[in-house]
Structures are given as C-alpha cells and as structure tokens.
Amino acid sequence: MHNQAGAEQIAALKAELSSQGHKSDDLIEAMGDWAKANGFAIADANSHVRQWAEEIKQRKQAATGDEKALAELALKHYGVAAQ
C-alpha cells in the first residue's frame, strides 16, 4: 500500500465514520464494511493498515502530523492519536 494512498484511505474512513455518527466501538465493523466494499478481505485490510502505520512510525521525522495521528489511531493508540 502506498503511504499517501493509505493515509488518504484511512482519513476518508475516519471522516465517513465521523459523519455517520459512529462511535469508536464501531470502527472494526466499519473497517470490515469498507474492506468488503473495496474488494479486500478484512484480514488483508487490517494487515495493510497495520503495515502502513508501522512504516509511518518508523519514518516519523518525515511523516506529517495527520499521518502520525492516523497511524496511532490505526494501531489503537487512542490517547497518542488524540494528542
């Protein structure tokens, strides 16, 4: 998954969840729905998102603030993501 494309997809998913009034508890279900709608198995989508997030953490000096926050969100580090 290309880093920019991954960030854009995660940001789009986050925006969609927010606009629909989803709670954080709905994130797994929403990701499953997103994965299915985009032709991915949920396990593959989770794996790609986690890989992208780990890459962002490794290159945090070059990553944008949004990328870092989305990576922390994807890794379920909610307190760090909120900062």
C-alpha positions in Angstrom: 0.0 0.0 0.0 1.5 3.3 -1.0 1.9 5.6 2.1 0.0 8.6 0.7 -2.8 6.4 -0.6 -3.0 4.6 2.7 -3.2 7.9 4.6 -5.9 9.1 2.3 -8.0 5.9 2.7 -7.7 6.0 6.5 -8.6 9.7 6.5 -11.6 9.0 4.3 -12.7 6.2 6.5 -12.3 8.3 9.6 -14.3 11.2 8.0 -17.0 8.8 6.9 -17.3 7.3 10.4 -17.4 10.7 12.0 -20.1 12.0 9.6 -22.2 9.0 10.2 -22.0 9.3 14.0 -20.1 6.1 14.6 -18.5 5.5 18.0 -15.0 4.1 18.3 -16.6 0.7 19.1 -18.0 0.6 15.6 -14.5 1.0 14.0 -13.9 -2.7 13.4 -17.3 -3.2 11.9 -16.9 -0.1 9.7 -13.5 -1.3 8.6 -15.0 -4.7 7.7 -17.7 -3.0 5.6 -15.1 -0.7 3.9 -12.8 -3.7 3.2 -15.7 -5.7 1.7 -16.9 -2.7 -0.4 -13.4 -2.2 -1.8 -12.7 -5.9 -2.6 -10.4 -6.7 0.4 -10.7 -9.4 3.0 -10.9 -7.8 6.4 -7.7 -9.6 7.5 -5.9 -8.2 4.4 -7.2 -4.7 5.1 -6.1 -4.9 8.8 -2.7 -6.2 7.8 -2.1 -3.4 5.2 -3.3 -0.7 7.6 -1.1 -2.0 10.4 1.9 -2.3 8.0 1.3 1.3 6.8 1.0 2.5 10.4 4.3 0.8 11.4 6.0 2.4 8.4 4.8 5.8 9.4 6.1 5.3 13.0 9.5 4.3 11.6 9.8 7.4 9.5 8.1 9.7 11.9 10.6 12.5 11.2 9.3 12.8 7.6 5.7 12.0 8.4 3.1 14.7 8.6 1.1 15.3 11.8 -2.0 13.8 10.2 -0.1 10.7 9.1 1.2 10.2 12.6 -2.2 10.7 14.2 -3.8 8.3 11.7 -1.1 5.7 12.3 -1.6 5.9 16.0 -5.3 5.6 15.5 -4.8 2.5 13.3 -2.6 1.0 15.9 -5.3 1.7 18.5 -3.1 4.1 20.5 -6.1 6.4 21.0 -4.5 8.7 23.6 -1.4 9.3 21.5 -3.6 9.8 18.4 -5.7 12.4 20.2 -2.6 14.5 21.0 
